């Protein structure tokens, strides 16, 4: 089963996704962390997310790029956070896939889905402010949009979180 949780920054999507992963557990818990720590703000966010996960028995795997190399126990519960970081890492880190970003991220998600009993994927909604962007930012946004379309198309469940309010977009067995 694949569940996608998306929303804006600070929307409450991470907490909802973590609770969903724990609630629907089927085996060991893995948290695949994709945020590359590059400044004080990112270290603070990483610490905040670690604190949120404490006591939930997640095994954390840091994978900033190439998530297809991640091996987990068959049938486990996996929380992948966050696709927007993963796309940025693949595009901009020296070790990233660069122009093959989509193939790398989509292939990695397929790889995880093939191993996990339940894969919960967190991603960001960055597409609603209507502002014009520099070329590099526009290229990133297009890549993230392509990946988000792919993962939502594969997902059994899709939820949007807006200001802590969970909005079901697609639910397994019932659609919406």
N, C-alpha and C positions, 0 to 999 in steps of 0.2 A: 504494500500500500504506500502511496506517495501523497503527502499533504504539503501544500504550499501555503505559506503565511506571508502576506505582504502588507506594507503600510509605510507611512512616512517616518522620518527620524523622530524618535521619542514617542511613538504611537502606542507602545505596549505590546508590539508584535513579538518581541523576544520572550517576554514572560509568558504570553499565551502559548507560543510554540514550545517552550520548555515544559510547561504544564501538560500540554497535549502529548508530547513525547513520553513523559513519565506515565501519564494516565493510560496510554495505549501501548504500554511496554510489552515487548515480546522478546525477552532475552536480555543480554547486557546492554547498557546504555553507552553510546558514544556521542561525544560532542566534537564535531569537526569545526575548529576555529580557523577562520580565514583572514582575520584582520591582521595585517602586517603592522607591527608596532614601529612607528616612525617619528612620533612626537609625544609630548606630554599628554595631550588630549587623547591620543589613541591608547597610551598606557593606562590612563584613567578609565577609559571605556572598557578595556580588557579586564581591569581589576573589578569594575562594577559587575560585569557579566560573570566573572568567576564567583563573586559573592552571591549573585542570584542563583547560581548552580550548586552552591555548597549544600551538602546534605542530600542531594538528589542522585548520588551515585553514578554520575557521568564519568567516563574515562575520556579525558580531553586529548585530542589529536590535533596538533597544529599543522595545517596544510595550506600554505599561502598560494601555491600554484599546483598544478598537476594532481588533482584529486583522484585521478584514475590510478595512482600509485598507492592509494590508501587501501589497506586490507583490514576487514573487520570480520567478526564472527558471523557466520551464516545465520540469518533469521533474527539478527539483533535490531535494536531500536537506535536510530541515528538521527541526530539533529545537526544539520548543516547550516552554519551561520557565518557569514551571510553572502549570498550570491553577488551582491553589488560590490563587496570587497574583492571577491574572487575574480570577477570580471576586470576590475581595475588592476589587480595584481598581474593577471595574465597579459593585460595590455601594456603595462608600464614598468613592471619590474624587469631587471636584466634577465632573470631566469624564466620570464613568462613566455607564453606562446605567441605573443604579438598579434600578427594578422590571422593567426589560427586560433584566436581566442574562443570563438563560438564552438569550434570542433573540440577543443580541449575541455571546456566547461561542460558542454552537453555530453561528451563521451565520459567524463568523470562522473556526472550525475547518473548516467546509464549504468556505469560500473557499480556505483554505490547501491542503486536500486536493485541490481541483480544479486546483491549480497544481503541487503537489509530486509527484515520482516516489515518494518515500518520506517520510512524515510520522511522526516519533516524538514522542509527546506524554507529558510527565511530569506526574503529579498526585499528590496526597497522600491517604493513608488516615488520616483523623482521627476515625474513627467507632467506635472499639473500647474506649473507656475507661469508658463507662456512667455518666458524671457528668451531673448536671443543669446546664443552662447558662442564662444570661441570654437574653432574647428575641432580641436582635440576633445573638448567637452562634448560636442555634438556627436563625434565618433564614438565616444564612450557611451553616451546615452542610447545610441542606436544599437550598440553591441549588447547593452543590458536589456533593452527592449526585446531584441531577438531571443536572448536566453530566457527572459521571463515568459515570452510567448511559448517557447518550447516546453519549459517545465510546467506551465499551467495546462498546456495541451496534454501532457502525460499524466497529470495529477488526478487522483481519485477525489481529493478534497482540495478546495481553494477557499481561503478565508482572507478578507481584508480587515485590518485593524485600524480604526480611526479614533483617536483620542480615547483609547482603552475600550472602545465598543467594537465587538467582533461581529462582522457581517459575513455570513456564509455566501459564497459566490457559487460553489459547486460542492455537493455532498455526495459521497459514494452511495450508490443505490437509489438516489432520489433526484439527482440533478437539481437545478434551480433555475 
